[in-house]
């Protein structure tokens, strides 16, 4: 994969990390099996915090808990929005900067960056600790998010000729 820090993972990395809590993005339609070597992966809590709202806005029939086929045109629209947000991240200096209107999806009714609203923090009641870690590591995390947006946009642009499938939880 990439040599910079990113939340986008390849098959080998996911196998080393273990677990099953990943969103898988496949090339083409669902091939009847998960964990394809040609797919890319994002931890479910990262997806929920940084990509879920964007997916809900730009992917027809998107459902975090379902397998969704996305035709090429929608994958490319999604990738363009990822690049727009990556560019906007360059102006973010503090967590309060996410309060600006460009970071809010009117269509979905929530912010694009939704820290601590993922399953893990809500189930295990550690939202404040998670938020504090985000604040403490803010510049590094913002760079990771920007890299992830750019890497996923590039991957989608290169691998969406037959569309893509998002394999949710």
Long-range contacts (C-beta under 8 A, 24 or more apart in sequence): 1-151, 2-147, 2-151, 4-147, 5-140, 5-143, 5-144, 5-147, 6-144, 6-147, 6-148, 6-151, 7-42, 7-43, 7-46, 7-50, 7-144, 7-145, 7-147, 7-148, 8-40, 8-41, 8-42, 8-147, 8-148, 8-151, 8-152, 8-155, 9-40, 9-41, 9-42, 9-43, 10-40, 10-41, 11-35, 11-36, 11-37, 11-38, 11-39, 11-41, 13-41, 14-41, 21-45, 21-169, 23-47, 23-51, 23-166, 23-167, 23-168, 23-169, 24-166, 24-167, 25-152, 25-155, 25-156, 25-164, 25-165, 25-166, 25-167, 26-164, 26-165, 26-166, 26-167, 27-159, 27-160, 27-162, 27-164, 28-162, 28-163, 28-164, 28-165, 29-69, 29-162, 29-163, 29-165, 30-67, 30-69, 30-165, 30-167, 34-167, 38-159, 39-167, 40-152, 40-155, 42-148, 42-152, 44-118, 44-119, 44-169, 45-118, 45-119, 45-120, 45-121, 46-148, 48-114, 48-117, 48-118, 48-119, 49-113, 49-114, 49-115, 49-116, 49-117, 49-118, 50-112, 50-113, 50-114, 50-145, 50-148, 50-149, 51-152, 52-114, 53-105, 53-108, 53-110, 53-111, 53-112, 53-114, 54-78, 54-81, 54-82, 54-85, 54-105, 54-112, 55-166, 56-105, 56-107, 56-108, 57-81, 57-105, 57-107, 57-108, 59-166, 62-166, 63-168, 64-168, 64-169, 65-168, 65-169, 66-168, 67-165, 67-166, 67-167, 67-168, 68-165, 68-166, 68-168, 69-163, 69-164, 69-165, 70-160, 70-163, 70-164, 70-165, 70-166, 71-163, 72-160, 72-161, 72-162, 72-163, 74-163, 75-156, 75-160, 75-163, 75-164, 76-156, 76-157, 76-160, 78-156, 79-152, 79-153, 79-154, 79-156, 79-157, 79-160, 80-153, 82-149, 82-150, 82-152, 82-153, 82-156, 83-149, 83-150, 83-153, 85-112, 85-149, 86-146, 86-149, 86-150, 86-153, 89-142, 89-145, 89-146, 89-149, 90-146, 92-142, 94-138, 95-134, 95-135, 95-138, 113-145, 119-169
